[in-house]
Amino acid sequence: MTARLERSTFRAVGTMCEAAVTAGPNDGRFARLALASARAEVAACEAALSRFDAASDLSRLNAAGGEWTAVDRRLVEALRLALRAREDTDGRFDPTVLPALVAAGYDRSFEQLAERPARRAAGWRAGAAVEIEDEAGLVRLLEPGAAVDLGGIGKGYAASQALDAMHDAWPMLPGGLVDLGGDLALRGDTPEHGPWRIRIADPRRPGATAGVLVLDSGGVATSGRDVRRFGPGGSLHHLIDPETGAPAEAGPLTVTVVAPDAAEAEAHATALGISPPADAAAHVAAHPRISALYIPHEGAALPLGALPLAQRRIVVRAA
């Protein structure tokens, strides 16, 4: 009998999510255990990293007024990744943009947003300092008014953590995938004993495909301004330019990034999401670990780096 893809669909981190594992005919119990572990890990990550939950570790840190705050190891790890990404992207990804994001109008979960004009964050300055004591699990924000948002990179981190949780629950897992609203972590074989094929949607043509990725493992993330628009007439988007503290003017309609893990893919997708084409190409050339499909508002899509695109568009899972 052939292997199959066992799936679990659920809502978390403000979006629809899915975990999937490759399972043989006698693997039902192991598959269910792995999928339950993925869901539990995503819930634990959300409890630590969500800015929309006043009880989360991140919200407590943001409300602490610069005092040391004891937090879950997941927040420590995600912050470390975010601060490293800020360095790797020369500040185009910045986890401390929350004051600017709130000022622009993204001050609550997307489905609860009220339509109001944007304003500039008072005294905005990018690159606020964050201090971490890893062994003690303590974090503090060193500048008055600083606050952290880990929305995108937090989803990427949670996807990778959930994939690890599935492998911990089922060490002989043949292959697995976690999709948190388009942030994907994947590893191992599909039921066809081959690579995963990930469809990239074309935002300019509903239902159309811009390309299909072929991956054995790694992370995929898409960032853009085609959805999740807010403000008067949907004129604003969530991609903040750290240099201005306002929604970015430059950048593609969407960009999809492939990287060794989903958190890294997310951070670079955010950076490329506010970059004009030439800057995006230079950024990918300087970071050989990543590749991207950059889809401008008009004109041809731009493959950047060693993008693993399929010649035949056979799709297992859509990003």
C-alpha positions in Angstrom: 0.0 0.0 0.0 1.2 3.5 -0.8 2.0 6.3 1.6 -0.4 9.2 2.1 -0.4 12.7 3.5 -2.1 13.0 6.8 -3.2 16.6 7.5 -4.5 18.7 10.4 -6.0 22.1 9.7 -6.5 24.6 12.5 -6.6 28.3 13.2 -3.8 30.0 15.1 -1.5 33.1 14.9 -4.4 35.0 13.3 -4.6 32.8 10.2 -5.5 29.3 8.9 -2.8 26.8 9.5 -2.0 23.2 8.5 0.4 20.5 9.6 0.9 17.5 7.3 3.0 14.3 7.6 3.8 11.5 5.2 2.4 8.3 6.7 2.3 4.6 5.7 -0.8 2.4 6.1 0.2 1.4 9.6 1.3 4.8 10.8 -2.0 6.3 11.8 -1.2 6.5 15.6 2.2 8.1 15.0 0.8 10.5 12.5 -1.9 11.7 14.9 0.7 12.1 17.7 3.0 14.1 15.4 0.2 16.4 14.2 -1.1 17.0 17.8 2.5 17.9 18.8 2.7 20.5 16.0 -0.6 22.1 17.1 0.6 22.2 20.7 3.9 23.8 19.8 2.2 26.5 17.6 -0.1 27.3 20.6 2.9 27.6 22.9 4.7 29.9 20.5 1.6 32.0 20.1 1.3 32.3 23.9 4.9 33.6 24.0 5.1 35.7 20.9 1.7 37.3 20.2 1.4 41.1 20.5 -2.4 40.8 20.5 -2.5 38.8 23.7 -2.0 41.0 26.8 -0.9 38.0 28.8 1.8 36.8 26.3 5.5 37.0 27.2 6.0 39.6 24.4 3.2 41.8 25.7 4.6 41.7 29.2 8.0 42.6 27.8 6.6 45.6 25.9 4.7 46.8 28.9 7.6 46.4 31.3 9.0 49.9 30.8 12.5 48.8 30.3 12.6 46.5 33.4 14.0 43.0 33.1 11.2 40.5 32.3 11.3 36.8 32.7 10.1 35.2 29.5 9.7 31.8 27.9 12.7 30.4 26.1 10.7 30.7 22.8 10.7 34.5 23.1 14.4 34.5 23.9 15.1 32.3 20.8 12.9 34.3 18.5 14.3 37.6 19.7 17.9 36.3 19.0 16.8 35.4 15.5 15.2 38.7 15.0 18.2 40.8 16.2 20.5 38.7 14.0 18.2 39.3 11.0 18.3 43.0 11.7 22.0 42.9 11.3 21.9 40.6 8.2 19.4 42.9 6.4 21.2 46.2 7.4 18.1 47.2 9.3 15.5 46.7 6.6 14.0 44.1 8.9 13.6 45.5 12.4 11.7 43.8 15.2 11.3 47.1 17.1 9.0 48.7 14.5 5.9 48.2 16.7 5.4 51.8 17.7 5.4 52.8 14.0 3.1 49.9 13.1 0.6 51.0 15.8 0.8 54.6 14.7 0.1 53.6 11.1 -3.1 51.9 12.3 -2.2 48.3 12.8 -3.0 48.4 16.5 -5.0 45.2 16.9 -5.6 41.9 15.2 -6.4 42.4 11.5 -10.0 41.4 11.7 -10.7 44.0 14.4 -8.9 46.9 12.8 -10.9 50.2 12.7 -10.5 52.6 9.7 -8.5 55.6 10.8 -5.9 57.9 9.2 -2.3 57.0 9.8 0.0 59.1 12.0 3.7 59.1 12.5 5.1 57.5 15.6 6.3 60.3 18.0 10.1 60.5 18.2 10.5 57.5 15.9 14.0 56.0 15.7 14.8 52.6 14.2 17.0 50.0 15.8 16.0 50.2 19.4 18.3 48.2 21.6 17.2 44.9 23.2 19.2 43.2 26.0 19.0 39.5 26.6 20.2 37.3 29.4 19.9 33.8 27.8 20.6 31.6 30.7 18.3 33.5 33.1 15.6 33.9 30.5 15.5 37.6 31.0 14.9 40.4 28.4 14.6 44.2 28.6 14.1 47.0 26.1 16.7 49.7 26.8 15.0 52.8 25.2 11.9 54.6 26.4 8.9 53.8 24.3 10.5 50.9 22.5 8.3 47.9 21.7 8.8 44.7 19.7 6.7 43.1 17.0 7.5 39.5 16.0 4.5 38.9 13.8 6.2 37.6 10.6 9.4 36.1 12.0 7.4 34.7 14.9 5.3 32.7 12.5 8.4 31.5 10.7 9.9 30.5 14.0 6.7 28.8 15.2 6.5 26.8 11.9 10.1 25.5 12.3 9.5 24.7 16.0 6.3 22.8 15.1 8.2 20.8 12.5 10.8 19.9 15.1 8.0 19.0 17.5 6.6 16.5 15.0 10.0 14.9 14.6 10.4 14.7 18.4 7.1 13.0 18.7 7.7 10.6 15.8 11.5 10.2 15.3 11.0 8.0 12.3 8.7 10.5 10.6 9.3 10.1 6.8 8.5 13.7 6.0 6.5 16.7 7.3 5.3 20.2 6.5 3.9 23.0 8.6 2.1 25.9 6.9 1.2 28.9 9.1 -0.7 31.1 6.7 2.0 30.9 4.0 5.0 30.6 6.2 6.2 27.0 5.6 8.8 24.7 7.2 9.3 21.3 5.5 11.6 18.3 5.6 11.8 14.8 4.3 9.9 12.9 1.7 6.4 13.4 0.3 4.1 10.4 -0.2 5.5 10.1 -3.7 9.0 9.7 -2.2 10.2 12.9 -3.8 10.6 16.6 -3.0 7.9 19.0 -1.9 6.3 21.1 -4.6 5.1 24.5 -3.4 2.9 26.7 -5.5 3.6 30.5 -5.6 0.4 32.3 -6.3 0.4 35.2 -8.8 -1.2 38.1 -6.9 -2.0 40.0 -10.1 -4.1 37.1 -11.6 -6.4 35.4 -9.1 -6.1 31.7 -9.2 -2.9 31.8 -11.4 0.5 30.4 -10.6 3.6 32.4 -10.7 5.9 29.4 -10.2 6.3 26.1 -8.4 9.2 25.5 -5.9 10.8 22.1 -5.6 12.3 21.6 -2.2 13.7 18.7 -0.1 13.8 20.8 3.1 13.9 24.4 4.3 11.6 27.3 4.8 9.4 29.5 2.5 7.8 32.8 3.3 5.9 35.3 1.3 5.6 39.0 2.1 3.6 41.6 0.3 1.0 44.4 0.2 -1.7 42.7 -1.9 -3.7 41.6 1.2 -4.1 42.7 4.8 -4.5 46.3 3.8 -6.1 48.8 6.2 -6.7 52.5 6.8 -8.9 54.8 4.7 -9.9 52.9 1.5 -7.4 50.2 2.2 -4.6 52.7 1.4 -2.1 51.3 4.0 -0.2 48.1 4.5 1.8 46.5 7.3 5.4 46.7 5.7 7.0 49.5 7.7 10.1 51.2 6.3 12.3 51.5 9.4 14.0 54.6 7.9 10.7 56.5 7.8 8.5 54.8 10.4 5.7 54.7 7.8 4.3 52.0 5.4 7.0 51.6 2.7 6.5 53.2 -0.7 9.1 51.1 -2.6 8.9 47.4 -3.0 7.1 44.6 -4.9 3.5 43.5 -4.8 4.7 40.3 -3.3 8.0 38.5 -2.8 8.5 34.8 -1.9 11.8 33.8 -0.2 13.4 30.3 0.2 15.9 29.9 3.0 17.3 27.1 5.2 14.5 27.8 7.7 11.2 29.6 7.9 12.3 32.3 10.3 15.2 33.3 8.1 12.9 33.2 5.0 10.4 35.6 6.8 13.0 38.1 7.8 14.5 38.4 4.3 11.0 38.5 2.8 10.2 41.5 5.0 13.5 43.2 3.9 12.9 42.5 0.2 9.2 43.6 0.6 10.4 47.2 1.1 13.2 47.1 -1.6 13.1 48.2 -5.2 14.2 45.6 -7.7 17.9 46.5 -8.0 18.3 46.6 -4.2 16.5 43.3 -3.9 18.8 41.7 -6.5 21.8 43.0 -4.7 20.5 41.8 -1.3 20.0 38.2 -2.6 23.4 38.2 -4.3 25.0 39.1 -0.9 23.1 36.3 0.9 23.7 33.1 -1.0 21.6 31.1 1.6 18.4 32.6 0.2 16.6 32.9 -3.1 13.5 34.7 -4.1 10.7 35.4 -6.6 10.1 39.1 -6.7 6.7 40.0 -8.3 6.5 43.8 -9.1 3.2 45.7 -9.4 3.8 45.6 -13.2 6.1 43.7 -15.5 7.7 40.2 -15.3 8.4 38.4 -12.1 12.1 38.4 -11.2 13.7 35.1 -10.0 16.6 36.1 -7.7 19.4 33.7 -6.7 19.4 30.0 -7.1 15.6 29.8 -7.0 14.5 26.1 -7.2 11.7 26.5 -9.7 10.1 23.4 -11.3 9.7 23.1 -15.0 6.4 21.2 -14.6 3.8 22.7 -12.4 2.8 19.8 -10.2 1.5 21.1 -6.9 1.3 19.3 -3.5 0.8 22.3 -1.3 0.1 26.0 -2.0 2.0 28.7 -0.2 
